[in-house]
Amino acid sequence: MTESDQVWVIDDDRSIRWVLEKALAKAGLRTTSFSNANGVMEALEREQPEVIISDVRMPGMDGFALLERIKQGYPDLPVIIMTAHSDLDSAVSAYHSGAFEYLPKPFDIEEAVDQVQRACKLRREARANADQQAPMPTEIIGAAPAMQEVFRAIGRLARSNITVLINGESGTGKELVAHALHKHSPRANGPFIALNMAAIPRDLLESELFGHEKGAFTGAQARRIGRFEQANHGTLFLDEIGDMPAELQTRLLRVLADGEFYRVGGHEPIKADVRIIAATHQNLEHLVNEGRFREDLFHRLNVIRIHLPSLRERREDIPLLMEHFLKCAAREIGVETKVLTADAVAELQALDWRGNVRQLENTARWLTVMASGREIHPEDLPPELHRDQAETSTDGDWRSTLRGWIRSSLASGKVGL
């Protein structure tokens, strides 16, 4: 602690103030006490402590009203709320109002001092770093060789308008790559419009892509601009292109070939100056062989292909990604950033992550809210991660058995498998 570490204690109970003053002084902290909240805001105009500890129920202004006013005027000042009402509603109200911590009475004095010291430390660090704090990275994160290949591909495609096809499992960050390709292209100042083929009902997709004229179909009460027109002079990102219906594949092929299209129910051709970036988690070659995807459209889209690795293929990036996601989650929720222990990192790297980076990000959010301490240990991880791992192992054994049976059957001359 430093000489400037000062704590304000606000409680109408003299004995509580006395106990906290003695304990905090023993820990090297200076204290100023208030018997009610009425003079606190005026005192804050003259000086600010590192931390405030406030009771809830007091004569005049109560602790929650004080907390609200402090957060309006001094949002970075940590406030620890004390209350004799240690119920769920009080805890939720405290955190929802922006309290740094919630301390139910009777409390352990060592725990109270520890919370104050932690708040002081964070307050000093935030103050010291305020002028040099770097913005949160928005680019794709990854140091693994497979991700370096992705970075190189994006770099080579910079200043280009060429069509790109992105392949990767769900949750690997295909839209993030599409954004990066747009950002580093000559169309960076134009719109970036995204459309997920799998998220729109089949009978609405055509209108969604190309727009429609008034009266084109039942319910079309006005002209509607489609995604192609919205993306004019920019980039249109078609996610899950493998789910595009066959009739729309034909229309898309014509747009790519001719550079123009018609709105649904329209008779005037509309020019389309649009760069197409498509993405899929499916194997388009297999879909072509099965007759579910047009081969000529596939070749139109597959000018340059970027493969995004699964998280299983870049396990060394998991610590870096988790650090980033934990910082983002803490900033979003307004709490202290959690830190992974080495054991927790090892546990995370051993998992299969079928949901890839998206699942990892959701796990970071869960841990930020649910992990009890600042440090995250293996036992803090969501239990469903271990269930998913067990199911994956079972699936793997089943697939391995099936592959063995097929190889054996083929070797023995069986046909029609």
C-alpha positions in Angstrom: 0.0 0.0 0.0 1.0 3.6 -0.5 0.5 6.7 1.7 -2.3 7.9 -0.7 -4.4 4.8 0.0 -7.3 6.2 1.8 -10.6 4.4 2.6 -13.9 6.0 3.5 -16.2 4.1 5.8 -19.9 5.0 5.9 -22.1 3.4 8.5 -24.5 4.7 11.2 -23.2 1.9 13.6 -20.3 3.3 15.6 -19.0 -0.1 16.5 -18.8 -1.2 12.8 -16.9 2.0 12.0 -14.5 1.4 14.9 -13.7 -2.2 14.0 -13.1 -1.3 10.3 -10.9 1.7 11.3 -8.7 -0.4 13.5 -8.4 -3.3 11.0 -7.6 -1.0 8.1 -5.1 1.1 10.0 -3.3 -2.1 11.0 -3.1 -2.9 7.3 -1.5 0.4 6.6 -4.6 2.3 5.3 -5.8 5.7 6.3 -9.5 6.0 7.0 -12.2 8.7 7.2 -15.5 7.8 8.7 -19.1 9.1 8.1 -22.1 8.3 10.2 -24.4 8.8 7.2 -24.3 9.4 3.5 -25.5 12.9 3.4 -22.1 14.7 3.4 -20.2 12.2 1.2 -21.0 13.7 -2.2 -19.9 17.1 -1.0 -16.7 15.6 0.5 -16.0 13.9 -2.9 -15.8 17.3 -4.6 -12.8 18.1 -2.4 -10.9 14.8 -2.5 -11.4 11.2 -3.5 -10.4 8.1 -1.6 -9.2 4.9 -3.2 -12.2 2.9 -1.9 -15.5 3.5 -0.2 -17.2 1.0 2.1 -20.8 1.8 2.7 -23.7 0.4 4.7 -27.1 0.1 3.0 -29.6 1.1 5.6 -28.8 4.4 7.2 -30.7 7.6 8.2 -31.3 9.9 5.2 -29.8 8.7 2.0 -29.4 4.9 1.9 -26.4 3.0 0.6 -27.9 2.1 -2.8 -28.9 5.7 -3.5 -25.3 6.8 -2.6 -23.9 4.1 -4.8 -26.0 5.3 -7.8 -24.8 9.0 -7.3 -21.2 7.9 -6.9 -21.3 5.9 -10.1 -22.8 8.8 -12.0 -20.1 11.3 -10.9 -17.1 9.0 -10.2 -17.7 5.8 -12.2 -14.2 4.4 -11.6 -14.3 4.7 -7.8 -14.8 1.3 -6.2 -17.6 1.0 -3.7 -18.0 -2.0 -1.3 -21.5 -2.5 -0.1 -22.2 -3.8 3.5 -25.6 -5.0 4.6 -27.1 -7.1 7.3 -29.7 -8.4 4.8 -27.6 -11.1 3.2 -30.3 -12.3 0.8 -30.2 -12.8 -3.0 -32.1 -9.6 -3.8 -29.6 -7.5 -1.8 -26.6 -9.2 -3.5 -28.1 -8.8 -7.0 -29.1 -5.1 -6.3 -25.5 -4.4 -5.1 -23.8 -5.8 -8.2 -26.4 -4.5 -10.6 -25.9 -1.0 -9.2 -22.2 -1.2 -9.9 -20.8 -2.2 -6.5 -17.2 -3.5 -6.5 -18.1 -6.1 -3.9 -20.9 -7.2 -1.6 -20.1 -7.8 2.1 -22.9 -9.4 4.1 -22.9 -8.7 7.9 -21.6 -10.2 10.1 -18.5 -10.3 8.0 -15.0 -11.7 8.5 -12.7 -8.7 9.1 -9.8 -10.3 7.3 -12.0 -10.8 4.2 -13.2 -7.2 4.4 -9.6 -5.9 4.6 -8.6 -8.2 1.7 -11.4 -6.8 -0.5 -10.4 -3.3 0.3 -6.7 -4.0 -0.5 -7.7 -5.6 -3.8 -9.9 -2.6 -4.7 -7.1 -0.2 -3.8 -4.6 -2.1 -6.0 -7.0 -2.1 -9.0 -7.8 1.6 -8.5 -4.1 2.5 -8.5 -3.4 0.4 -11.6 -6.3 1.8 -13.5 -5.1 5.4 -12.6 -1.5 4.6 -13.6 -2.5 3.0 -16.9 -5.3 5.5 -17.9 -3.1 7.6 -20.2 -1.4 4.7 -22.0 -4.2 2.0 -22.1 -4.2 0.4 -25.5 -7.5 -0.2 -27.2 -8.9 -3.7 -27.2 -7.7 -5.5 -30.3 -10.4 -6.0 -32.9 -8.3 -7.9 -35.4 -8.1 -11.7 -35.6 -6.0 -13.2 -32.9 -3.6 -16.1 -33.4 0.1 -17.0 -33.3 -0.3 -20.7 -34.5 1.3 -21.5 -37.8 -2.2 -22.3 -39.3 -3.4 -18.8 -38.4 -0.2 -17.2 -39.8 -1.2 -18.8 -43.1 -4.6 -17.1 -42.8 -2.9 -13.7 -42.1 -0.6 -14.1 -45.1 -3.6 -14.9 -47.3 -5.4 -11.7 -46.1 -2.2 -9.7 -46.7 -1.8 -11.0 -50.2 -5.4 -10.2 -51.0 -5.1 -6.6 -49.7 -6.1 -4.0 -52.3 -7.9 -6.7 -54.3 -11.5 -7.1 -55.3 -11.2 -10.8 -56.1 -13.9 -13.3 -55.0 -13.0 -15.4 -51.9 -14.4 -18.6 -50.5 -13.8 -19.2 -46.8 -13.9 -22.8 -45.4 -14.0 -23.6 -41.8 -16.1 -25.3 -39.0 -18.8 -23.4 -37.3 -17.4 -20.9 -34.7 -14.0 -20.6 -36.3 -14.5 -16.9 -37.1 -15.3 -16.9 -40.8 -17.2 -13.6 -40.7 -14.3 -12.0 -38.8 -12.0 -13.0 -41.7 -14.5 -11.6 -44.2 -14.5 -8.3 -42.3 -10.7 -8.2 -42.4 -10.7 -8.9 -46.2 -13.2 -6.0 -46.6 -11.3 -3.7 -44.3 -8.0 -4.1 -46.2 -9.6 -3.9 -49.7 -10.2 -0.9 -52.0 -13.8 -1.1 -50.9 -13.0 -0.5 -47.3 -15.1 2.8 -47.3 -18.1 1.0 -48.8 -20.7 -1.1 -47.0 -20.1 -4.6 -45.6 -23.3 -6.5 -45.8 -23.7 -10.0 -44.3 -26.4 -12.6 -45.0 -26.5 -16.1 -43.5 -28.2 -18.5 -45.9 -29.1 -20.9 -43.2 -30.8 -18.2 -41.0 -33.4 -17.0 -43.5 -36.5 -19.1 -44.4 -36.2 -20.5 -47.9 -39.2 -18.7 -49.4 -37.8 -15.3 -48.2 -34.2 -15.7 -49.4 -34.8 -14.4 -52.9 -36.4 -11.2 -51.7 -33.7 -10.8 -49.0 -31.0 -11.0 -51.6 -32.4 -9.1 -54.5 -35.3 -7.1 -53.0 -38.8 -6.9 -54.4 -41.2 -4.4 -56.0 -44.5 -3.3 -54.5 -47.1 -6.0 -55.1 -44.6 -8.7 -56.2 -46.3 -11.1 -53.8 -48.8 -11.2 -51.0 -47.6 -8.8 -48.3 -45.3 -6.8 -50.5 -46.8 -3.5 -49.7 -43.8 -1.4 -50.7 -40.6 -1.7 -52.7 -37.8 -3.3 -50.7 -34.1 -3.0 -51.3 -32.2 -6.3 -51.1 -28.7 -7.1 -49.8 -27.1 -6.7 -53.2 -28.3 -3.1 -53.5 -27.3 -2.4 -49.9 -23.8 -3.7 -50.7 -23.3 -1.6 -53.8 -19.7 -0.4 -54.1 -18.9 -2.6 -51.1 -18.7 -6.3 -50.0 -21.5 -8.9 -49.7 -20.7 -11.7 -47.3 -22.8 -14.8 -48.0 -22.4 -17.1 -45.0 -23.3 -20.8 -45.2 -23.4 -20.6 -49.0 -23.8 -24.4 -49.1 -27.3 -24.0 -47.8 -28.4 -21.8 -50.7 -31.4 -23.3 -52.6 -30.8 -24.5 -56.2 -33.0 -21.9 -57.8 -31.1 -19.1 -56.0 -27.8 -20.6 -57.0 -28.8 -20.0 -60.7 -29.8 -16.4 -60.0 -26.5 -15.8 -58.1 -24.5 -17.3 -60.9 -26.2 -14.9 -63.4 -25.4 -11.9 -61.2 -21.8 -12.9 -60.9 -21.6 -13.4 -64.7 -23.5 -10.4 -65.9 -23.1 -7.9 -63.0 -26.8 -7.1 -62.8 -30.0 -8.5 -61.4 -33.8 -7.9 -61.2 -35.8 -7.3 -58.0 -38.5 -9.9 -57.4 -41.4 -8.7 -59.5 -39.2 -6.1 -61.3 -38.5 -5.6 -65.0 -35.6 -3.2 -64.9 -32.1 -4.6 -64.6 -30.1 -3.2 -61.7 -26.3 -2.9 -61.9 -24.4 -4.6 -59.0 -20.9 -3.4 -58.2 -20.4 -5.8 -55.4 -17.5 -8.0 -54.2 -18.6 -11.5 -53.1 -17.1 -13.3 -50.1 -18.7 -16.6 -49.4 -18.2 -19.0 -46.5 -19.3 -22.5 -45.5 -18.6 -25.2 -43.0 -19.5 -27.8 -45.6 -17.4 -29.5 -48.3 -18.7 -27.9 -51.4 -16.9 -30.4 -53.7 -19.0 -33.2 -52.0 -22.2 -31.1 -52.5 -21.3 -30.7 -56.2 -20.7 -34.4 -56.6 -24.1 -35.1 -54.9 -25.8 -32.6 -57.2 -26.8 -30.2 -54.4 -24.5 -27.4 -55.5 -23.9 -26.0 -59.0 -20.5 -26.8 -60.3 -20.3 -23.6 -62.4 -21.2 -21.5 -59.3 -18.6 -23.4 -57.2 -15.9 -22.4 -59.7 -17.1 -18.8 -59.8 -16.8 -18.6 -56.0 -13.7 -20.7 -55.6 -11.3 -18.2 -57.1 -9.3 -17.9 -53.9 -10.0 -20.2 -50.9 -9.0 -19.6 -47.3 -9.2 -22.4 -44.9 -9.8 -21.5 -41.2 -8.4 -24.0 -38.8 -10.5 -25.4 -36.0 -9.4 -24.6 -32.4 -8.2 -28.2 -32.1 -5.6 -27.3 -34.9 -4.4 -24.3 -33.0 -4.4 -25.2 -29.3 -1.4 -23.0 -28.7 -3.6 -20.0 -29.3 -6.1 -20.9 -26.5 -4.2 -18.9 -23.7 -4.0 -15.9 -25.9 -7.6 -16.0 -27.0 -8.9 -16.6 -23.4 -6.9 -13.7 -22.1 -8.5 -11.5 -24.7 -12.0 -12.8 -24.2 -11.7 -12.5 -20.4 -10.6 -8.9 -20.7 -13.5 -8.2 -23.1 -16.1 -9.8 -20.9 -14.8 -8.0 -17.8 -14.9 -4.7 -19.6 -18.4 -5.4 -20.9 -19.8 -6.4 -17.5 -17.8 -3.9 -15.5 -15.9 -6.3 -13.2 -12.4 -7.3 -12.5 -10.6 -9.3 -15.2 -10.2 -13.0 -14.2 -6.8 -14.8 -14.7 -6.3 -18.4 -15.7 -4.0 -20.6 -13.6 -1.5 -22.8 -15.5 -3.6 -25.9 -14.6 -6.7 -24.3 -16.0 -4.9 -23.4 -19.2 -3.7 -27.0 -19.6 -7.2 -28.2 -19.0 -8.6 -25.9 -21.7 -6.0 -26.9 -24.2 -6.8 -30.6 -23.7 -10.5 -30.1 -24.7 -11.8 -30.6 -28.2 -13.8 -27.4 -28.5 -16.4 -28.6 -31.0 -17.9 -25.0 -31.0 -14.4 -23.6 -31.7 -13.6 -20.0 -30.9 -17.2 -19.1 -30.4 -17.5 -21.7 -27.7 -14.3 -20.5 -26.1 -15.6 -16.9 -26.0 -18.8 -18.1 -24.4 -16.8 -20.0 -21.8 -14.9 -16.8 -21.0 -18.1 -14.9 -20.4 -19.4 -17.7 -18.2 -16.3 -17.7 -16.1 -16.3 -13.9 -15.7 -19.8 -14.1 -14.2 -19.7 -17.5 -12.4 -16.1 -18.1 -11.2 -15.9 -17.2 -7.5 -12.3 -15.9 -7.3 -10.1 -13.8 -9.4 -8.0 -16.8 -10.4 -9.6 -19.5 -12.5 -8.8 -23.1 -11.5 -9.8 -26.3 -13.4 -12.6 -26.9 -11.0 -14.1 -23.5 -12.0 -14.6 -24.6 -15.6 -18.2 -25.2 -16.8 -19.2 -28.8 -16.1 -20.7 -29.2 -19.6 -17.2 -28.9 -21.1 -16.3 -32.3 -19.5 -19.6 -33.8 -20.7 -18.9 -32.6 -24.2 -15.4 -34.1 -24.1 -16.8 -37.5 -22.9 -19.4 -37.5 -25.7 -16.7 -36.6 -28.2 -14.5 -39.5 -27.0 -17.5 -41.9 -27.3 -18.2 -40.6 -30.8 -14.6 -41.0 -31.8 -14.5 -44.6 -30.6 -17.7 -45.3 -32.6 -16.3 -43.7 -35.8 -13.0 -45.5 -35.3 -14.9 -48.8 -35.1 -16.9 -48.0 -38.2 -13.8 -47.1 -40.2 -12.2 -50.3 -39.2 -15.3 -52.3 -40.3 -15.4 -50.6 -43.7 -11.7 -51.2 -44.3 -12.1 -54.8 -43.4 -15.2 -55.2 -45.5 -13.5 -53.6 -48.6 -10.5 -55.8 -48.1 -12.6 -58.9 -48.2 -14.2 -57.9 -51.5 -17.6 -56.7 -50.3 -19.4 -54.2 -52.5 -22.4 -51.9 -52.2 -21.3 -50.5 -48.8 
